Each structure stands twice: as structure tokens, then as C-alpha cells.
Amino acid sequence: MAAAAFGFIAGDAKRSLRVIEGLTEEDIIEARLLIKQKRIELSLKRDCTGLNIEVTILTDREKVRVIILNTHLNIISIEKIDLNSQFKPFVRKEQKANTFKYQIQKYTLEDFLRFSDQIPLEKLSFLEDGVNMNRKIAQEGMTIKLGVGVKLNEMIHEGIMSDNIITRAQVLCAAAAEARMSGSKLPVMSTAGSGNHGITVFLTDFAVAEKKNLSKEKLIRSLALSNLITFFIKSYTDTLSAMCGCGVAAGIGASAGVVYLLGGNKGQILGSLYNMVGSISGMICDGAKNGCAYKLALASGWAVQSALLALKGAIINNTDGIIDPDFKQLFKNLGYVCDPGMVPTDQAILDVMLKK
């Protein structure tokens, strides 16, 4: 409801995914009043799957209905009704089949490794920008007194937890996510269209490179691999699902990057993927909120541990459960668990949330 109220009061469609950027305290007060007056209604569409949004705005003069499908910016229809004349002009935008994201499925792990190894470093310079950007918001998160990043850091100083590559990844990822979910205005470099995915990928790999004093080139090339694998996974699990993409897509991609950083081979990278898919698959997504910081702490820490286990030869049997030895089939299986497998789970999560 808050998002709808903010969009109605201060939204600027020209900003695309940053539609409510520039929100003021006055806007927030006005939005709260709209919600309090029950002028915004929210309901769940039960006859659809995936991303399907229908918004209706009703005034004393006209009614407008907009439908968005599959991706956040894919408006497939706009209907405007003049309530006085009953004139109903209808504008329909042909839905563009989003085939671009599926093109990555024709590539293999070998292709991703070759690309990460051989592409000229200057073409990957933007990835360094992502590291710096996401580190900066992590620093802001470390000012949240009761934040999970701050408290994890306290436990390290108290000797309850060790100061190592695992906990460093957890502190950075949790702090950055909490700052972002708390309304920080600092930018984040996203991965596969998600800011929290970007935090998981960039800061997990960075934490390992920082602690191990590895070269900038090694870090940047590991990030290329992590991002490619995350994109590949998302092409199967899709934009939204009941499964937490930060853990079950970005976390998996980050784990592969950690193995790459630490000098692992293709078999060990595959092993880290098996370890991740065979353990944290099924972590649910129940909306964007401060609690995401705890999920990123879990995902980033386990991404590093899964990588370390793979490097030591501790790898889940590649035919256990939903795991498959083949790189592509592994994520086809994961995607199938998301949809149709977890569609009823998604409905149940939404039901619970709407009852509050």
C-alpha cells in the first residue's frame, strides 16, 4: 500500500524503476493519510503466476486501469474511461517477448570461464564501480546501531565469532542490505535487475579478495563469472518466485566466484554450485524488507563456506535430490522447483502477508 500511495502522490514515470526517487517527508505524511483513510485497496490476483500487476485509479471524472506483465516495466495495456461521457479509448502496447534474458541459456560453464579469463580487463571496469558503490552503502549500514551488520561485527570483536572471509562477507552484505531496505538514498549496483542480488554478488567476492589480499584483476574477473552465473540461474528461476533470489541465485553465483578467486578449477566451481543448490534451495522470498539483511548474511556466509568445502573436496553427490551433474540441467531443475513447484507456496506467503 505504501508503494502505491507514494507512486500516486510523488511518482514520476519518466524515472522508470526509480519512480519515487526524491520522495519528501511531506509526501510520506500525505501517503500515510491516504492509507489511513482507506483510499487504497490491495487484493491478490489468484488466477495468474509470476509478475502480474493490475492498477486501477478512480477519480470523480475518470477511471484508468494499467496492466503490467512479466517484468516491472512491461506495460501491456492502458485503459481510460471518461465517467461522464462513457467514452472508452483503449491504448494497447504490444507485449514484447522478453527473449533476451533466455539467450544466455545457450552458453556453458566453460564459456563463462573462458570469457572471465580472457576478456580485456578494461571492458570489465564497470564491475569495480559496483564494488565501490556497494561498499559505500555497506559503510552506511554500519551506522545502524541495532543493525545485523553492526551486531555481527560486535560478536567478532567479542570473540564469539572469528574474523575471517566468511564473517567479513556476512557483515558487508548484511549491512548494505539493511541500509538499502531502510531507505538509504545511496545507489547500489544491481545484478540481474536486483539491488540485493548485486550486494550479495559484489560484496561476497570482495570480502574474500580483501581478506586474502588478492589482486584487483582477480576480483574483477571473479565478479564477471559470478554475475554471468547469476544471470544464467535467473533465466530459469525468472524475475520473481517464492524462492529468495538473493540466496538461491546471487548466493550461488557468488560461491562460484569465490572458488575462482581462490584458484579453484572447473570441477571445484561445479562442486560449489552443487553444495549451494543442495542446501539452501527453498529459502522463501516474503517481500523486500529489513529482514532481507539476515537472508543475505546467511547466503553470503554459506556461499563462502560452500566454496571452501568444494576446494577441500567436500561436495554433495551430484545426483542427490534436485541436483544434476549437468550445469544446465542443474538450474533447469531449480527453475522447475520455482515454477510450477513453488507457485502454491507463493500464494500461501501472500495470503499470510495480506492477513496482517
ZILINJO-V983444 format. One record per run of one state. SS is the DSSP state (H for helix, E for strand, C for the rest). FROM is the first residue (numbers start at 1). TO is the last residue. If there is no record, write none. Layout:
SS FROM TO
SS FROM TO
This chain:
C 1 1
H 2 10
C 11 12
H 13 18
C 19 24
H 25 36
C 37 51
E 52 58
C 59 61
E 62 69
C 70 74
E 75 82
C 83 89
E 90 92
C 93 99
H 100 106
C 107 108
H 109 118
C 119 120
H 121 141
C 142 147
H 148 157
C 158 164
H 165 181
C 182 190
E 191 191
C 192 193
E 194 194
H 195 212
C 213 215
H 216 237
C 238 242
E 243 243
C 244 244
H 245 261
C 262 265
H 266 280
C 281 283
E 284 284
C 285 291
H 292 311
C 312 326
H 327 341
C 342 342
H 343 354
C 355 356
